[in-house]
Amino acid sequence: MLIPLLLAALLSRWVAAGILSAAGLRLIAAGLARQLPADLPLLAAANRAALGDLQQATQLLSGHETLLRASYDAAFRQLLNGLAVLAVALAALLPYLLRKDSAQASRP
């Protein structure tokens, strides 16, 4: 019983990490697309930045390191703010989810 629970926990972490990485990629790419010409490999650079390889991402963008770092920073802050809002919403919802209805509490 313990092994399936551990596998499910690991899988859920991988899925969550994948979702956050994809969201970061999209936010970084959107930030770069607003300020740089379309002929640059924006998606490839955003992908490298989302994976934490800022040096390779800078090389792909021909030295636009300042814009890349600003876009990376903005995307990271947006993800953190989104996760904070989600945590507050879940904390507010938790008492509702854990409450016992009086009708259900009286049933055996």
C-alpha positions as CSV (number, residue, x, y, z in Angstrom):
1,M,0.0,0.0,0.0
2,L,2.9,2.3,0.8
3,I,4.7,1.9,-2.6
4,P,1.7,3.1,-4.7
5,L,1.3,6.1,-2.5
6,L,4.9,7.0,-2.8
7,L,4.7,6.6,-6.6
8,A,1.7,8.8,-6.7
9,A,3.4,11.4,-4.7
10,L,6.5,11.4,-6.9
11,L,4.3,11.5,-10.1
12,S,2.3,14.4,-8.8
13,R,5.5,16.3,-8.0
14,W,6.8,15.7,-11.5
15,V,3.5,16.8,-13.1
16,A,3.4,19.9,-10.9
17,A,7.0,20.7,-11.9
18,G,6.2,20.2,-15.6
19,I,3.2,22.5,-15.3
20,L,5.2,25.2,-13.6
21,S,8.0,24.9,-16.1
22,A,5.6,25.2,-19.0
23,A,3.9,28.2,-17.4
24,G,7.3,29.8,-16.9
25,L,8.3,29.1,-20.5
26,R,5.1,30.8,-21.7
27,L,5.5,33.8,-19.5
28,I,9.2,34.3,-20.5
29,A,8.4,33.9,-24.2
30,A,5.6,36.4,-24.0
31,G,7.8,38.9,-22.2
32,L,10.5,38.5,-24.9
33,A,8.1,38.6,-27.8
34,R,6.9,42.0,-26.7
35,Q,10.4,43.6,-26.9
36,L,12.5,41.6,-29.4
37,P,12.1,41.0,-33.1
38,A,10.4,37.8,-34.2
39,D,13.4,36.6,-36.2
40,L,15.3,35.7,-33.0
41,P,14.8,32.2,-31.6
42,L,12.6,33.4,-28.8
43,L,10.9,30.1,-27.9
44,A,14.2,28.3,-27.7
45,A,15.8,31.0,-25.6
46,A,12.7,31.0,-23.3
47,N,12.9,27.2,-23.0
48,R,16.6,27.4,-22.0
49,A,15.8,30.2,-19.5
50,A,12.8,28.2,-18.0
51,L,15.2,25.3,-17.4
52,G,17.7,27.6,-15.7
53,D,20.3,27.8,-18.4
54,L,20.5,31.6,-18.8
55,Q,23.9,31.5,-20.4
56,Q,22.7,29.4,-23.3
57,A,19.5,31.5,-23.5
58,T,21.6,34.7,-23.8
59,Q,23.7,33.2,-26.5
60,L,20.6,32.3,-28.5
61,L,19.4,35.9,-28.2
62,S,22.6,37.5,-29.4
63,G,23.4,39.2,-26.2
64,H,20.1,40.6,-25.0
65,E,20.9,39.5,-21.5
66,T,19.2,42.4,-19.8
67,L,15.9,41.8,-21.5
68,L,16.2,38.1,-20.9
69,R,16.8,38.5,-17.2
70,A,14.0,41.1,-16.8
71,S,11.6,38.7,-18.6
72,Y,12.8,35.8,-16.5
73,D,12.4,37.8,-13.3
74,A,8.9,39.0,-14.2
75,A,7.8,35.5,-15.1
76,F,9.2,34.1,-11.8
77,R,7.4,36.8,-9.8
78,Q,4.1,36.1,-11.7
79,L,4.4,32.4,-10.9
80,L,5.2,33.1,-7.3
81,N,2.2,35.5,-7.0
82,G,-0.1,32.9,-8.7
83,L,1.1,30.2,-6.3
84,A,0.6,32.6,-3.3
85,V,-3.0,33.4,-4.5
86,L,-3.7,29.6,-4.9
87,A,-2.3,28.9,-1.4
88,V,-4.5,31.6,0.2
89,A,-7.6,30.4,-1.7
90,L,-7.0,26.8,-0.6
91,A,-6.4,27.9,3.0
92,A,-9.7,29.8,2.9
93,L,-11.5,26.8,1.4
94,L,-10.0,24.2,3.8
95,P,-12.5,24.8,6.7
96,Y,-15.4,24.4,4.3
97,L,-13.9,21.2,2.9
98,L,-13.2,19.7,6.3
99,R,-16.5,20.7,8.0
100,K,-18.9,17.9,8.9
101,D,-22.6,18.4,8.1
102,S,-24.9,17.7,11.0
103,A,-26.9,15.3,8.8
104,Q,-23.9,13.3,7.8
105,A,-22.5,13.3,11.4
106,S,-25.6,11.6,12.8
107,R,-25.4,8.8,10.2
108,P,-23.5,5.7,11.3
